[in-house]
Amino acid sequence: MTSKLRLGVNIDHVATIRNARGGTHPDPLRSAHAAARAGADGITAHLREDRRHITDDDIDRLMAEIDLPLNLEMAATEEMLASALAHRPHAACIVPERREERTTEGGLDAAGQFDALRPYVMRLTDAGIRVSLFIEPSEPQVEAALRLAAPVVEFHTGRYAHVEGEARAVELKRLSDAAALATKNGIEPHAGHGLTFDNVVPVAAIPQLNELNIGHFLVGEAIFIGLEESVRQMRQLMDSAR
Ligand code: PXP
């Protein structure tokens, strides 16, 4: 029996639906409370430069009103650093961000952007915020995270989620090898992106992983079965893998 796998529920797309009409419904804060009731261990939210979903006000309210730890996803920019330092979330996950992309496509190049990332990791760490780097599951990226002294890495599971058959087995092995390498080096490995009821179990079975962050599928599935039920079923699938 391996340890419990934490579930971080990403509520960005509750805000996407709200923003489609510019009002206040559905409220991401209400979804955070629902996720907590259904067994989530944390709430994840990405404050993007263009504020296409989560807003500064959402982060203010999440920090003030939820009991679960908040994992703030952010680009390595001065603006986002200032927001993180003002809000002091439990964790900050540094992600790559390009304005034209629909979602976070691919991991951060921690190896190639070492010098640019270092001050962000240091300033967040100095403020007592647990830094995580959203990287591809590869040896050079884990080694760069180690040199950057990041306590946590989150492996981008997008490639795993988007391929099938033999290619998926190859991606699963990359994830598993990278998780083992991170743990061996004292870095806590997390994973996320594109995870669904159909593909989560093999990832959840990787014993070194401590946390999965899941959003789009849970919010989409909530249309059919409700958010609490979608979170509850995901939690059960994750637990069944351990
Ligand atoms: N983890 C990180 C760092 C992300 O940026 C995202 C969403 O972009 C997720 C997890 C969740 O991905 P999804 O919405 O596909 O479940």
Boltz pocket constraint, residues with backbone or C-beta under 6 A from the ligand:
constraints:
  - pocket:
      binder: B
      contacts: [[A, 10], [A, 46], [A, 73], [A, 93], [A, 95], [A, 103], [A, 104], [A, 134], [A, 154], [A, 191], [A, 192], [A, 193], [A, 194], [A, 195], [A, 213], [A, 214], [A, 215], [A, 216], [A, 217]]
      max_distance: 6.0
